[in-house]
Every structure is written in C-alpha cells, then in structure tokens.
Amino acid sequence: MNHTLTLSGIYYRMKFLHEVGDILNQVRSPQGRSHYGGQRALYLSETPEGCRIATLIYRKADDPARGIFPLSVEGGEVVDLRNPDAVAALGIDRTHRQANWQEFRAQGLPSPTWEISDRVRELGLDGMIYESRSQPDLAHLTLFRWNETGGPKIRRVGDPIPDREC
C-alpha cells in the first residue's frame, strides 16, 4: 500500500499584490510552522478560504492590498498528515501538529512542529498536506521543493482573487 499522494490540482497562495513577481518563491521569513534555519518552504492552501484563515494572525491594519493567487501544482510526492495509516507507516509522529509554533519560539524553544517537517524531508518527500490548526475542515499544503528536477511543477494560473476580511 502506498502511503503518499501525487499532487494534481489548484492550490492557493496569498501575497501582497505588489509581490506578484515573487509568487513562486519560498517564504521570506527565516522560520515558520514547517521551516527554520534556511530550509525551503512554500505554504499553500486547498481553498481561498484556507489562505484567509492561515494568514489572519499575520495581518496588520496598515498592510498593503493582498490577493489570493491560484497555482497549478502537478507531480511531486507528499504525505497527507490527516491519514493515520500513512503517518504510522512512515513513522511520522504528528502529536504536536496543532502546536502554536510561535509560542515555543517566543520562549526560545524549537517548535515541535519542526520534528514533523524534518521527518517528511528525511523521507525524501516533496511536502505534506494537513488540516488547518484553527479550522480543521480546511487543509494546507507545504512544499519543500518545487520547480526542480523530480519535484512538483508549479505555475500561476489566472488572476489573483481579491482578498476580503473573514
């Protein structure tokens, strides 16, 4: 039984509208839920609403306008962390998946969520799908490699969807 998925579909990424040229690049922040220490990561959502929910914590009143960009993602091998059989078979301990990584970092501690992404990277997978921490009926995709030999191919497909407050 195969415990990974091959991607094929449209996923979404929210960015400031003036950053349209940066849409396929990795996150700029040095650390996040699934990356640290120079690791590559691209955070996407399965739906525009997922983008809105995932970015609420980062919004500021004086932010420039944002858009939600549809991206075609084809190929690449990922694990679905919502699948208990897959995580067990691949030796992924998702105990701390819902941890608030920022609270750990504020205390000077490594985020326990990094253990999960480190394991997925160790397995040689391109990324992982998981439920939203704050709204579990929504899902996100984090990729660790893309648009390189053997990895998923990503391209922008269409105009950004105007952002609106949730």
C-alpha positions in Angstrom: 0.0 0.0 0.0 1.3 3.4 -1.0 1.2 6.0 1.8 1.9 9.0 -0.3 0.0 11.1 -2.8 0.9 12.6 -6.1 -0.3 16.1 -6.5 -2.5 17.3 -9.3 -4.7 20.4 -8.8 -5.1 24.0 -8.0 -3.8 25.4 -4.7 -3.8 28.9 -3.4 -1.2 31.3 -2.0 -1.9 34.7 -0.5 0.6 37.5 -1.1 0.6 41.3 -1.2 -0.5 42.3 -4.7 2.8 44.2 -5.3 4.7 40.9 -4.7 3.2 39.2 -7.8 6.7 38.6 -9.2 7.6 36.6 -6.0 4.6 34.3 -6.1 6.6 31.1 -6.8 9.4 31.9 -4.4 9.9 30.4 -1.0 8.7 32.2 2.1 10.9 35.1 3.2 10.6 34.5 6.9 13.6 32.7 8.4 11.3 30.4 10.3 7.7 29.2 10.4 5.5 26.2 11.2 7.4 23.9 8.9 10.8 25.6 8.2 13.8 27.0 10.0 17.5 27.6 9.5 17.4 28.3 5.8 15.1 25.4 4.9 12.9 26.0 1.8 9.1 26.1 2.2 6.2 27.2 0.2 2.9 27.4 2.1 -0.3 26.9 0.1 -4.0 26.2 0.9 -6.5 23.9 -0.9 -9.0 26.8 -0.9 -9.0 30.6 -0.9 -10.8 30.5 2.4 -7.9 28.4 3.8 -5.5 31.2 2.8 -7.6 33.8 4.6 -7.7 31.7 7.8 -4.0 30.9 7.7 -2.9 34.5 7.4 -5.2 36.1 10.0 -2.6 36.1 12.6 -0.1 37.9 10.4 -2.4 40.8 9.2 -1.9 44.4 10.2 -4.3 47.3 9.7 -1.9 49.2 7.5 -0.9 46.2 5.3 -0.9 46.8 1.5 -3.6 45.1 -0.5 -3.4 41.3 -0.8 -4.6 38.8 -3.3 -5.0 35.0 -3.4 -3.2 33.6 -6.3 -4.3 30.3 -7.9 -1.4 28.0 -8.7 -1.4 24.7 -10.6 0.6 22.1 -8.8 1.4 18.9 -10.7 3.5 15.9 -9.7 5.6 15.6 -6.6 5.1 13.2 -3.7 3.5 14.3 -0.5 2.1 12.7 2.7 -1.3 13.5 3.9 -0.9 14.0 7.7 -4.7 13.6 8.1 -4.3 9.9 7.2 -3.4 7.9 10.3 -2.4 4.9 8.4 0.1 6.9 6.3 1.7 8.7 9.2 2.0 5.4 11.2 3.6 3.6 8.2 6.0 6.4 7.5 7.0 6.8 11.2 5.7 10.4 11.5 4.7 11.5 15.0 2.1 14.2 14.5 1.5 14.6 18.2 2.5 18.3 18.1 1.0 19.2 14.7 -1.5 21.6 16.3 1.1 23.3 18.5 1.4 27.1 18.2 4.9 27.2 16.9 5.2 31.0 17.7 4.6 30.4 21.4 7.5 27.9 21.5 9.8 30.3 19.6 8.9 33.2 22.0 10.2 31.1 24.8 13.4 30.4 22.9 12.5 26.8 22.3 12.4 25.0 18.9 8.9 24.4 17.6 7.8 20.8 18.0 6.1 21.1 14.6 9.6 21.1 13.1 10.1 17.5 14.0 7.2 16.6 11.7 8.5 18.6 8.7 12.0 17.3 9.4 10.8 13.7 9.2 8.9 14.4 6.0 12.1 15.9 4.5 14.1 12.9 5.8 11.8 10.6 3.9 12.6 12.5 0.7 9.1 13.7 0.2 8.3 16.9 -1.5 5.8 18.1 1.1 2.8 17.5 3.3 -0.9 18.1 3.4 -2.5 18.8 6.8 -5.6 20.3 8.4 -5.8 23.9 9.4 -5.0 24.4 13.1 -7.8 26.8 13.7 -10.4 25.4 11.2 -9.8 21.6 10.8 -12.2 21.3 7.8 -9.7 23.3 5.7 -6.4 21.9 4.5 -3.0 23.4 3.7 -0.1 22.1 1.6 3.5 22.8 2.5 6.1 22.1 -0.2 9.8 21.7 0.5 10.9 21.6 -3.2 9.2 22.6 -6.4 10.1 23.6 -10.0 13.2 21.5 -9.9 14.0 18.1 -11.4 11.9 15.4 -9.9 9.7 17.7 -7.8 6.3 19.2 -8.4 5.8 21.8 -11.1 4.1 24.9 -10.0 2.8 27.7 -12.2 0.4 30.6 -11.8 -3.0 30.1 -13.4 -5.1 33.2 -13.5 -5.6 36.5 -11.9 -5.5 36.9 -8.1 -8.7 36.6 -6.2 -9.3 39.9 -4.3 -8.8 39.3 -0.6 -11.6 40.1 1.8 -11.6 40.0 5.6 -13.1 36.8 7.1 
